[in-house]
Amino acid sequence: MSVFKRCSVVMLALATLQGAVQAAPFTDVLDLPAMPTALAASSALRDVTLAGQRLVAVGPRGHIVYSDDHGAHWQQAQVPVSADLNAVSFASAELGWAVGHDGVVLHSRDGGVHWHKQLDGRLLAERLPGSGSDNALLDVWFSDARNGYAVGLFNLLLHTTDGGEHWQPWLGHGDNPQDLHLTSLAAIGGELYITGEQGLLLKRDGERFIRVATPYAGTLFGALGKPGLLLVYGLRGHVYRSTDGGQHWQPVSTGITTSISAAGVDREGTLWLASQAGDLLFSRDDGASFSPVPQSTRGPVTALAIDTGNGLVLVGERGVRNPVGNPTLHP
């Protein structure tokens, strides 16, 4: 075949392919189930938590995976959307909720194996005129089977009292007149906190979230602690510690300059921090100081969970990393 004919055939094939692509109907990620893949657990994941003794992790493209053997093996859940998922929370071993972009709220009644959609951005836009349908939810937390909250960008705060069957916008219930992004929810010592941009820290007081002053002006990504102890963490390795409910704060040296993206407390009371660069730190003096953990491998961490075996499971852009049982995680 001549060069001219080969070029003609190639051009015709490309034109045919382009026409087929253009003719293919568009399917919204809110209507497209997550695609099964053997690589779900080794692809990007953004949050991980416990459902009883089961580990459940969520990530982009609607990926949800779960493990019943402390993170050694993972299975992919059935998910009705392909939207990116950012956070997951379980109120019991069976009842869980996951949230993400496009205003998605998913619910599971069987420990994270099967999920159904409770809310999406299209429905949310009807309740929040002018908000659009791309509202991103960044975190979710439930105190029990009925009462829960979800937070996200531009002061997006949702509340439910019926297990997510109905979600009510609570934008006016928080001291956030600048509509700063809300980044996380954290239950600590009987209190519920919300963190956000520009050092924003809110504490639930009845049906309101009142502002707690912090000495930091950057974005806070989360809070952790236990009764009588509160720590907040954020950009460039910044951590602040309070032992009086946020009335007074002390900076804590972490020795790192990368943003802290995950935290947890194990059953022995050890505090753990992880960074976007893969740094892993621990404290056995209630957060007064932190020490690094030597690691054989490292990679970005977006979330961590304390497994029932009291070890760590880390997830990030490379999926599950350093599952429970890796001796480098136990200083």
C-alpha positions in Angstrom: 0.0 0.0 0.0 1.4 3.4 -0.9 2.2 6.0 1.7 -0.7 8.1 0.3 -3.2 5.3 0.7 -1.9 4.5 4.2 -2.3 8.1 5.3 -5.8 8.1 3.8 -6.8 5.0 5.7 -5.4 6.4 9.0 -7.2 9.7 8.5 -10.4 7.9 7.7 -10.1 5.7 10.8 -9.4 8.7 13.0 -12.3 10.6 11.5 -14.6 7.6 12.1 -13.3 7.3 15.7 -13.8 11.0 16.3 -17.3 10.8 15.0 -18.1 7.9 17.3 -16.7 9.7 20.3 -18.7 12.8 19.4 -21.8 10.7 19.0 -21.4 8.9 22.3 -24.0 10.2 24.8 -22.7 12.0 27.8 -23.4 10.3 31.2 -23.2 12.4 34.3 -20.9 10.9 37.0 -24.0 11.1 39.3 -25.7 8.5 37.1 -22.7 6.4 36.2 -21.8 3.5 38.6 -18.2 3.2 39.7 -16.3 1.0 37.3 -15.0 -2.3 38.8 -11.2 -2.5 38.8 -8.6 -4.8 40.4 -6.5 -1.6 41.0 -9.0 0.2 43.2 -7.0 -0.4 46.4 -3.8 0.7 44.8 -5.2 3.8 43.2 -5.8 7.1 44.9 -7.8 7.0 48.2 -8.8 9.9 50.3 -10.2 8.6 53.5 -10.3 5.4 55.6 -12.2 4.4 58.7 -13.5 1.4 60.7 -16.9 -0.2 60.3 -16.8 -2.5 63.3 -13.7 -4.6 62.6 -13.8 -3.9 58.9 -11.7 -1.2 57.2 -13.5 0.9 54.6 -11.7 3.5 52.3 -13.0 5.9 49.6 -11.5 7.8 46.8 -11.9 9.3 43.3 -14.2 7.9 40.6 -16.6 6.5 43.2 -14.1 4.0 44.4 -14.9 2.4 47.8 -12.9 -0.6 49.0 -13.1 -2.7 52.2 -10.9 -5.2 54.0 -11.8 -7.8 56.6 -8.2 -8.9 57.3 -6.6 -5.8 58.7 -5.7 -4.3 55.3 -4.0 -7.3 53.8 -6.6 -7.8 51.1 -9.3 -5.5 49.7 -12.6 -5.9 47.8 -14.4 -3.2 45.8 -17.9 -2.1 46.9 -20.8 -1.6 44.6 -21.3 2.2 44.2 -24.0 3.9 42.1 -21.9 7.0 41.2 -18.5 7.8 39.7 -18.1 11.1 41.5 -14.9 11.7 43.5 -15.4 10.7 47.2 -13.6 12.5 49.9 -14.7 11.1 53.3 -16.5 8.2 55.0 -18.0 7.7 58.5 -19.7 4.8 60.2 -22.1 5.1 63.1 -22.0 1.3 63.6 -20.6 -1.8 62.0 -23.4 -1.7 59.4 -24.4 1.9 58.9 -22.1 4.2 57.0 -22.1 7.4 54.9 -19.7 8.7 52.3 -19.5 12.2 50.8 -17.7 13.8 47.9 -17.8 16.2 44.9 -21.0 17.0 43.1 -22.8 17.2 46.4 -22.8 13.4 46.7 -24.0 11.7 49.9 -24.0 7.9 49.9 -25.3 5.5 52.5 -24.6 1.8 53.3 -26.6 -0.5 55.5 -24.3 -3.5 55.2 -20.9 -2.4 56.4 -19.8 -0.7 53.2 -20.4 -3.5 50.7 -23.3 -1.9 48.9 -24.1 1.8 48.7 -27.1 3.9 47.6 -27.4 7.6 46.9 -29.2 9.9 49.4 -28.2 13.3 48.0 -26.5 14.9 45.0 -25.7 18.4 43.8 -28.8 18.5 41.6 -31.1 18.0 44.6 -29.0 20.2 46.8 -29.2 23.1 44.2 -33.0 23.0 44.6 -32.6 23.6 48.3 -29.8 26.2 47.9 -30.8 28.4 44.9 -27.9 29.8 43.1 -25.4 27.3 44.5 -25.0 25.3 41.4 -24.7 21.5 41.3 -21.0 21.1 41.9 -21.0 21.6 45.7 -18.1 19.7 47.1 -18.5 17.9 50.5 -15.2 17.3 52.3 -16.2 15.5 55.5 -19.1 13.6 57.2 -19.7 12.5 60.8 -22.6 10.7 62.5 -23.1 10.4 66.2 -25.6 7.6 65.8 -27.9 6.0 63.3 -29.9 9.2 62.8 -27.9 12.3 63.6 -25.1 13.5 61.3 -23.4 16.4 59.7 -21.5 17.0 56.4 -19.3 20.0 55.6 -17.7 21.4 52.4 -16.6 24.3 50.3 -17.9 27.8 50.8 -19.4 27.2 54.3 -21.4 24.3 53.1 -22.9 22.7 56.3 -25.6 20.0 56.2 -27.5 18.3 59.0 -29.8 15.3 59.2 -31.8 13.8 62.1 -33.2 10.8 60.2 -30.2 9.0 59.0 -29.7 11.0 55.9 -33.2 10.5 54.4 -33.5 14.3 54.5 -30.5 16.7 54.7 -31.1 20.3 55.8 -28.8 23.2 54.8 -27.4 24.7 58.0 -25.3 27.5 56.5 -26.7 30.0 59.0 -25.9 27.9 62.1 -22.1 28.6 62.1 -20.1 31.7 62.9 -18.6 31.9 59.5 -19.7 35.2 57.9 -17.0 35.0 55.2 -18.2 31.7 53.9 -14.8 30.1 54.4 -14.3 26.5 53.3 -15.0 23.9 56.0 -12.5 21.2 55.9 -13.3 18.6 58.6 -15.5 17.4 61.4 -14.0 16.0 64.6 -15.6 14.6 67.8 -13.3 15.1 70.8 -14.1 14.7 74.4 -17.8 15.0 74.0 -17.5 18.1 71.7 -17.9 18.4 68.0 -15.5 20.7 66.1 -15.4 22.0 62.5 -12.1 23.2 61.0 -11.6 25.5 58.0 -9.7 28.2 56.2 -7.9 31.1 57.9 -7.6 29.3 61.2 -11.3 28.7 61.5 -12.4 26.5 64.4 -16.0 26.0 65.3 -17.5 24.1 68.3 -21.0 22.9 68.4 -23.2 24.6 71.0 -26.7 23.4 70.8 -28.0 24.2 67.3 -25.1 26.5 66.5 -21.4 26.2 65.9 -19.6 29.0 67.7 -16.1 30.2 66.8 -13.1 29.3 68.9 -10.2 31.7 68.4 -6.9 30.1 67.2 -3.5 31.7 66.8 -3.1 30.4 63.2 -4.2 32.3 60.1 -3.7 29.5 57.6 -6.0 26.6 56.6 -6.6 24.0 59.3 -7.2 20.5 57.9 -8.3 18.8 61.1 -8.4 18.4 64.9 -7.7 15.6 67.2 -7.4 14.9 70.9 -9.1 13.3 73.9 -10.8 14.6 77.0 -8.9 17.6 78.3 -6.7 17.8 75.1 -7.3 19.5 71.8 -4.9 19.8 68.9 -5.5 21.5 65.5 -3.2 21.0 62.5 -2.8 22.4 59.0 -0.5 23.9 56.4 3.3 23.7 56.5 3.5 21.4 59.5 1.7 23.7 61.9 0.2 22.2 65.0 -1.4 24.0 68.0 -2.3 22.5 71.4 -4.8 23.5 74.0 -5.6 21.9 77.4 -8.5 24.3 78.3 -10.9 23.9 75.4 -9.3 26.4 73.1 -9.0 29.3 75.5 -5.2 29.2 75.3 -2.9 27.6 72.7 0.7 26.6 72.4 2.5 25.9 69.2 3.9 22.4 68.9 7.2 21.8 67.0 6.8 19.0 64.4 10.1 19.3 62.7 8.4 19.2 59.2 7.3 21.9 56.8 4.8 19.9 54.8 1.1 20.1 55.4 -0.3 17.7 57.9 -3.2 15.9 56.3 -4.2 13.1 58.7 -4.3 12.3 62.4 -5.5 9.8 64.9 -5.3 8.5 68.5 -4.7 4.8 69.2 -6.1 2.8 72.2 -2.9 3.4 74.2 -3.3 7.2 73.8 -0.5 7.7 71.3 -1.2 10.6 69.0 -0.3 10.1 65.3 0.2 12.7 62.5 0.9 12.1 58.8 1.7 14.6 56.1 1.1 15.1 52.4 4.7 14.2 51.8 4.5 10.9 53.8 6.0 12.0 57.1 4.7 10.0 60.0 5.0 11.4 63.6 3.9 10.2 67.0 3.5 11.6 70.5 3.3 9.9 73.8 3.2 13.1 75.9 -0.3 14.3 74.9 1.0 16.3 71.9 3.6 18.3 73.8 6.2 16.9 71.3 6.2 14.7 68.3 8.9 12.3 67.0 9.3 10.9 63.5 8.8 7.2 62.6 11.5 5.7 60.3 9.8 4.2 57.3 11.1 1.8 54.6 8.7 3.4 52.1 6.9 6.6 52.0 4.3 8.4 49.9 1.6 11.1 50.3 -0.9 10.4 53.0 -4.5 11.7 52.9 -6.0 9.8 55.9 -5.2 7.2 58.5 -7.2 4.8 60.6 -6.4 2.9 63.8 -7.2 -0.7 63.1 -8.7 -3.0 65.7 -5.3 -4.5 66.2 -4.2 -1.1 67.3 -2.0 -0.5 64.3 -2.1 2.0 61.5 -3.5 1.9 58.0 -2.5 4.8 55.8 -4.1 5.8 52.5 -3.1 8.3 49.9 -2.5 9.0 46.2 -0.9 5.5 45.8 -3.7 3.7 47.5 -3.2 1.7 50.8 0.3 2.1 52.2 2.0 0.5 55.1 -1.0 -1.7 56.3 -1.3 -2.9 59.9 1.5 -5.3 60.8 4.4 -3.3 59.2 6.9 -3.1 62.1 8.1 0.3 60.9 4.8 1.8 62.1 5.3 0.7 65.7 8.0 2.9 67.3 
